[in-house]
Amino acid sequence: MTSLRRPILALLALAATSASASTTSRPGNLALAAAIPASTPFDRVFACGLDAVRGTDPVTVYTDRTAFLAAIAPGYAEHDFNEIEQGTSQPINYTDGSDAWHYTIFTGAFATHPLYNGVGYISTDRVDDPVSVLTTIDDPPFTAIGANVWTSDFSLQPTSGQVVVTVLMQDGTIGTTETVDSTGPDDFRGFVANAPIAGIFVDAPEIDPPVVGESPDRWPTLDNLVIGSAAP
């Protein structure tokens, strides 16, 4: 099997291992998302094994948006999702930036559940689904990606908890995994690599140990996505 198939295998494995036992869903639970378009490389998913964290192509993690933008080249794509309305959503496709980077935002490995978004930001319907941002192998590669990421509750309101962001590389390895102690929509993480990035996987595990009288459920939430290239 070629390494081109392995970024999606990594996504599949991460989706399977990160899902919680809960199936709590927001009001969009009756609507299933459409299949990911044929232009994405899901037909290439059939391989064995998941590579360990990469060592030869390190990923630099930024917690400050200004510092992240200073580390990437001009012409990056920045999407604030102002066009997004609250409710159930099919997978969303964008083409942005000077290099016409194409990427898809969806849930899980095969998008069998829909997104469930707030006004101007991205989230999921099912509590155990991730927000996934993925480029296709045949599209122009990018080496930088960042976004505001936080945890929300059933009502789409910011709440305490953790967000786990996993960076997937185009060669099938995991570039890095970053855990964010969420304080709200201003939380930011940016990633700059010296090799092509396949995308990111944003998960929000249940709070553990649970707090008496409080739901342990947390939903991953994303806004202000930036995709680009590392500065020369």
Secondary structure as a PSIPRED ss2 file (coil, helix, strand):
# PSIPRED VFORMAT (PSIPRED V4.0)

   1 M C   1.000  0.000  0.000
   2 T C   1.000  0.000  0.000
   3 S H   0.000  1.000  0.000
   4 L H   0.000  1.000  0.000
   5 R H   0.000  1.000  0.000
   6 R H   0.000  1.000  0.000
   7 P H   0.000  1.000  0.000
   8 I H   0.000  1.000  0.000
   9 L H   0.000  1.000  0.000
  10 A H   0.000  1.000  0.000
  11 L H   0.000  1.000  0.000
  12 L H   0.000  1.000  0.000
  13 A H   0.000  1.000  0.000
  14 L H   0.000  1.000  0.000
  15 A H   0.000  1.000  0.000
  16 A H   0.000  1.000  0.000
  17 T H   0.000  1.000  0.000
  18 S H   0.000  1.000  0.000
  19 A C   1.000  0.000  0.000
  20 S C   1.000  0.000  0.000
  21 A C   1.000  0.000  0.000
  22 S C   1.000  0.000  0.000
  23 T C   1.000  0.000  0.000
  24 T C   1.000  0.000  0.000
  25 S E   0.000  0.000  1.000
  26 R C   1.000  0.000  0.000
  27 P H   0.000  1.000  0.000
  28 G H   0.000  1.000  0.000
  29 N H   0.000  1.000  0.000
  30 L H   0.000  1.000  0.000
  31 A C   1.000  0.000  0.000
  32 L C   1.000  0.000  0.000
  33 A C   1.000  0.000  0.000
  34 A C   1.000  0.000  0.000
  35 A C   1.000  0.000  0.000
  36 I C   1.000  0.000  0.000
  37 P C   1.000  0.000  0.000
  38 A C   1.000  0.000  0.000
  39 S C   1.000  0.000  0.000
  40 T C   1.000  0.000  0.000
  41 P H   0.000  1.000  0.000
  42 F H   0.000  1.000  0.000
  43 D H   0.000  1.000  0.000
  44 R H   0.000  1.000  0.000
  45 V C   1.000  0.000  0.000
  46 F C   1.000  0.000  0.000
  47 A C   1.000  0.000  0.000
  48 C C   1.000  0.000  0.000
  49 G C   1.000  0.000  0.000
  50 L C   1.000  0.000  0.000
  51 D C   1.000  0.000  0.000
  52 A C   1.000  0.000  0.000
  53 V E   0.000  0.000  1.000
  54 R C   1.000  0.000  0.000
  55 G C   1.000  0.000  0.000
  56 T C   1.000  0.000  0.000
  57 D C   1.000  0.000  0.000
  58 P C   1.000  0.000  0.000
  59 V E   0.000  0.000  1.000
  60 T E   0.000  0.000  1.000
  61 V E   0.000  0.000  1.000
  62 Y E   0.000  0.000  1.000
  63 T C   1.000  0.000  0.000
  64 D C   1.000  0.000  0.000
  65 R H   0.000  1.000  0.000
  66 T H   0.000  1.000  0.000
  67 A H   0.000  1.000  0.000
  68 F H   0.000  1.000  0.000
  69 L H   0.000  1.000  0.000
  70 A H   0.000  1.000  0.000
  71 A C   1.000  0.000  0.000
  72 I E   0.000  0.000  1.000
  73 A C   1.000  0.000  0.000
  74 P C   1.000  0.000  0.000
  75 G C   1.000  0.000  0.000
  76 Y C   1.000  0.000  0.000
  77 A E   0.000  0.000  1.000
  78 E E   0.000  0.000  1.000
  79 H E   0.000  0.000  1.000
  80 D C   1.000  0.000  0.000
  81 F C   1.000  0.000  0.000
  82 N C   1.000  0.000  0.000
  83 E C   1.000  0.000  0.000
  84 I C   1.000  0.000  0.000
  85 E C   1.000  0.000  0.000
  86 Q C   1.000  0.000  0.000
  87 G E   0.000  0.000  1.000
  88 T E   0.000  0.000  1.000
  89 S E   0.000  0.000  1.000
  90 Q C   1.000  0.000  0.000
  91 P C   1.000  0.000  0.000
  92 I E   0.000  0.000  1.000
  93 N E   0.000  0.000  1.000
  94 Y E   0.000  0.000  1.000
  95 T E   0.000  0.000  1.000
  96 D E   0.000  0.000  1.000
  97 G C   1.000  0.000  0.000
  98 S C   1.000  0.000  0.000
  99 D C   1.000  0.000  0.000
 100 A C   1.000  0.000  0.000
 101 W E   0.000  0.000  1.000
 102 H E   0.000  0.000  1.000
 103 Y E   0.000  0.000  1.000
 104 T E   0.000  0.000  1.000
 105 I E   0.000  0.000  1.000
 106 F E   0.000  0.000  1.000
 107 T E   0.000  0.000  1.000
 108 G C   1.000  0.000  0.000
 109 A C   1.000  0.000  0.000
 110 F C   1.000  0.000  0.000
 111 A C   1.000  0.000  0.000
 112 T C   1.000  0.000  0.000
 113 H C   1.000  0.000  0.000
 114 P C   1.000  0.000  0.000
 115 L E   0.000  0.000  1.000
 116 Y E   0.000  0.000  1.000
 117 N E   0.000  0.000  1.000
 118 G E   0.000  0.000  1.000
 119 V C   1.000  0.000  0.000
 120 G C   1.000  0.000  0.000
 121 Y E   0.000  0.000  1.000
 122 I E   0.000  0.000  1.000
 123 S C   1.000  0.000  0.000
 124 T E   0.000  0.000  1.000
 125 D C   1.000  0.000  0.000
 126 R E   0.000  0.000  1.000
 127 V C   1.000  0.000  0.000
 128 D C   1.000  0.000  0.000
 129 D C   1.000  0.000  0.000
 130 P C   1.000  0.000  0.000
 131 V E   0.000  0.000  1.000
 132 S E   0.000  0.000  1.000
 133 V E   0.000  0.000  1.000
 134 L E   0.000  0.000  1.000
 135 T C   1.000  0.000  0.000
 136 T C   1.000  0.000  0.000
 137 I C   1.000  0.000  0.000
 138 D C   1.000  0.000  0.000
 139 D C   1.000  0.000  0.000
 140 P C   1.000  0.000  0.000
 141 P C   1.000  0.000  0.000
 142 F E   0.000  0.000  1.000
 143 T E   0.000  0.000  1.000
 144 A E   0.000  0.000  1.000
 145 I E   0.000  0.000  1.000
 146 G E   0.000  0.000  1.000
 147 A E   0.000  0.000  1.000
 148 N E   0.000  0.000  1.000
 149 V E   0.000  0.000  1.000
 150 W E   0.000  0.000  1.000
 151 T E   0.000  0.000  1.000
 152 S E   0.000  0.000  1.000
 153 D C   1.000  0.000  0.000
 154 F C   1.000  0.000  0.000
 155 S C   1.000  0.000  0.000
 156 L C   1.000  0.000  0.000
 157 Q C   1.000  0.000  0.000
 158 P E   0.000  0.000  1.000
 159 T C   1.000  0.000  0.000
 160 S C   1.000  0.000  0.000
 161 G E   0.000  0.000  1.000
 162 Q E   0.000  0.000  1.000
 163 V E   0.000  0.000  1.000
 164 V E   0.000  0.000  1.000
 165 V E   0.000  0.000  1.000
 166 T E   0.000  0.000  1.000
 167 V E   0.000  0.000  1.000
 168 L E   0.000  0.000  1.000
 169 M E   0.000  0.000  1.000
 170 Q C   1.000  0.000  0.000
 171 D C   1.000  0.000  0.000
 172 G C   1.000  0.000  0.000
 173 T C   1.000  0.000  0.000
 174 I E   0.000  0.000  1.000
 175 G E   0.000  0.000  1.000
 176 T E   0.000  0.000  1.000
 177 T E   0.000  0.000  1.000
 178 E E   0.000  0.000  1.000
 179 T E   0.000  0.000  1.000
 180 V E   0.000  0.000  1.000
 181 D E   0.000  0.000  1.000
 182 S E   0.000  0.000  1.000
 183 T C   1.000  0.000  0.000
 184 G C   1.000  0.000  0.000
 185 P C   1.000  0.000  0.000
 186 D C   1.000  0.000  0.000
 187 D C   1.000  0.000  0.000
 188 F E   0.000  0.000  1.000
 189 R E   0.000  0.000  1.000
 190 G E   0.000  0.000  1.000
 191 F E   0.000  0.000  1.000
 192 V E   0.000  0.000  1.000
 193 A E   0.000  0.000  1.000
 194 N E   0.000  0.000  1.000
 195 A E   0.000  0.000  1.000
 196 P E   0.000  0.000  1.000
 197 I E   0.000  0.000  1.000
 198 A E   0.000  0.000  1.000
 199 G E   0.000  0.000  1.000
 200 I E   0.000  0.000  1.000
 201 F E   0.000  0.000  1.000
 202 V E   0.000  0.000  1.000
 203 D E   0.000  0.000  1.000
 204 A C   1.000  0.000  0.000
 205 P C   1.000  0.000  0.000
 206 E C   1.000  0.000  0.000
 207 I C   1.000  0.000  0.000
 208 D C   1.000  0.000  0.000
 209 P C   1.000  0.000  0.000
 210 P C   1.000  0.000  0.000
 211 V C   1.000  0.000  0.000
 212 V C   1.000  0.000  0.000
 213 G C   1.000  0.000  0.000
 214 E C   1.000  0.000  0.000
 215 S C   1.000  0.000  0.000
 216 P C   1.000  0.000  0.000
 217 D C   1.000  0.000  0.000
 218 R C   1.000  0.000  0.000
 219 W E   0.000  0.000  1.000
 220 P E   0.000  0.000  1.000
 221 T E   0.000  0.000  1.000
 222 L E   0.000  0.000  1.000
 223 D E   0.000  0.000  1.000
 224 N E   0.000  0.000  1.000
 225 L E   0.000  0.000  1.000
 226 V E   0.000  0.000  1.000
 227 I E   0.000  0.000  1.000
 228 G E   0.000  0.000  1.000
 229 S C   1.000  0.000  0.000
 230 A E   0.000  0.000  1.000
 231 A C   1.000  0.000  0.000
 232 P C   1.000  0.000  0.000
